[in-house]
Amino acid sequence: MRHRFSLFLVFGVVITGLAEWNLSRGRDGFAAGLDRSWLEFCVANARDKISDPQVTLVTVDDDYKPAIGETLSQADYAAVFGFVGKFQPKAVAFEPNPVFDESQPINQTTLELLKEASLPLPRLTLGAVAENGQSPQNPAEEPKFPALTKIEGDTSQVTPLTRVVAAPNPQLLANGTPAFTGIELGGDVGQGSRTLPLIARQGDKVVASFIVHALASYAGVPLDQVSVKLPGHIEIGERYRIPIDSRGRMRYFEHAGIGGGFYPSISAFQLALTGDEDETIKKLLVDLEDEFESLKSNLVVIGRDRTEDRRETLIGYDHPLSKADVLTRAIAIIQSGRYIDWWPLWARLLSIAIIAALAAHIFRGGRGRAFGWGILGAFLWFGIAMVAFKSTLAWAPPLAPLLLFALILIIGLVLPEPKNAT
């Protein structure tokens, strides 16, 4: 028994170490695929807490070329509004803060292309970048965000904002309300943050973020009915309950299983092809029918996703993300209720220690005990992990436990039985 258990401990330490190293690296491959399959199996058995998101991202990406000149003009963005408007969406949020070349005649403000294109849409949530640093240098930098009124708790720790460094285009204010997409700290963009500010202090007021405003608009809940409890949660009617810390921030929940394809995404270029009579293009768009249909019922986020916009780095993604993608993924987390994380390290190691204790018991017996308890132990472990997930929305990556139970079976069946085996 001692020889078999010692061998198990040696290989078990190696397996556990490699599994934890792989988790810290966040690499794709067999382990990542196993993680995704196990997580989705857990989610499928917790549908009372988790649902599907109702958000569609419309990307202004590299494929969407300017109609005139070398940079996107007001006419190009107005066309995007027109494409989206054909589907009569319930709510629209516009993330970009484009700067136009006013030397081009098409960008003259007297044309009001953006205003005219946005008026047929539902009232927009308009992205703005704020800063916690300098005071406003001119009237355009004055924050003009609508306030939340139902606030409980100490707001002194909520991140303040002092000025707007990237404001919505003035034309869009005719049918839109600004809300901050991010808060730069003294000029530091703060890329790669693991939290997202959902509220901020503006003087003696508390204001909503782009995410909260867009969700409230989609749910049909006025901002004066959005309640905030610090620390604790933000409630948007009866539809959304968002966990936040004392500073009004939500964790990004990077291990919630939200990857590419989790919510619909359509490029502005693909939208521009709708209505084309070319048979080849029609065939290409057939595969996007579900995405197009989602524009009618989902919250629509329009965002820039060009190469130069992809600067956000988050664990679990092997490529940089645009701000629009980060914001949309956060909205998808909230809508689906995927406030999901891994078991903490101590819990994962405790579960490994329990498996080791079970192995010590198994190796006192013969091959029959190894086979029976090896299989039963694996079912017990994964069953307990499932119950824990349904209760806490925390999951354990399955690679190390799976390999350890396989190791128990191999050692128990291959190596000689102890003399006093039972």
CORGI-V447813 format. One record per run of one state. SS is the DSSP state (A for helix, B for strand, O for the rest). FROM is the first residue (numbers start at 1). LEN is the number of residues. If there is no record, write none. Layout:
ss=SS from=FROM len=LEN
ss=SS from=FROM len=LEN
//
This chain:
ss=O from=1 len=1
ss=A from=2 len=24
ss=O from=26 len=4
ss=A from=30 len=15
ss=O from=45 len=10
ss=B from=55 len=6
ss=O from=61 len=13
ss=A from=74 len=12
ss=O from=86 len=5
ss=B from=91 len=4
ss=O from=95 len=10
ss=A from=105 len=3
ss=O from=108 len=1
ss=A from=109 len=3
ss=O from=112 len=1
ss=A from=113 len=6
ss=O from=119 len=5
ss=B from=124 len=9
ss=O from=133 len=6
ss=A from=139 len=3
ss=O from=142 len=5
ss=B from=147 len=2
ss=O from=149 len=1
ss=B from=150 len=3
ss=O from=153 len=7
ss=B from=160 len=1
ss=O from=161 len=2
ss=B from=163 len=4
ss=O from=167 len=3
ss=A from=170 len=6
ss=B from=176 len=10
ss=O from=186 len=2
ss=B from=188 len=1
ss=O from=189 len=6
ss=B from=195 len=3
ss=O from=198 len=1
ss=B from=199 len=4
ss=O from=203 len=2
ss=B from=205 len=5
ss=A from=210 len=10
ss=O from=220 len=3
ss=A from=223 len=3
ss=B from=226 len=4
ss=O from=230 len=2
ss=B from=232 len=5
ss=O from=237 len=3
ss=B from=240 len=5
ss=O from=245 len=4
ss=B from=249 len=3
ss=O from=252 len=12
ss=B from=264 len=4
ss=A from=268 len=5
ss=O from=273 len=6
ss=A from=279 len=8
ss=O from=287 len=2
ss=A from=289 len=9
ss=O from=298 len=1
ss=B from=299 len=6
ss=O from=305 len=2
ss=A from=307 len=3
ss=B from=310 len=3
ss=O from=313 len=8
ss=B from=321 len=2
ss=A from=323 len=14
ss=O from=337 len=4
ss=B from=341 len=2
ss=O from=343 len=2
ss=A from=345 len=18
ss=O from=363 len=4
ss=A from=367 len=26
ss=O from=393 len=1
ss=B from=394 len=2
ss=O from=396 len=3
ss=A from=399 len=16
ss=O from=415 len=8
//
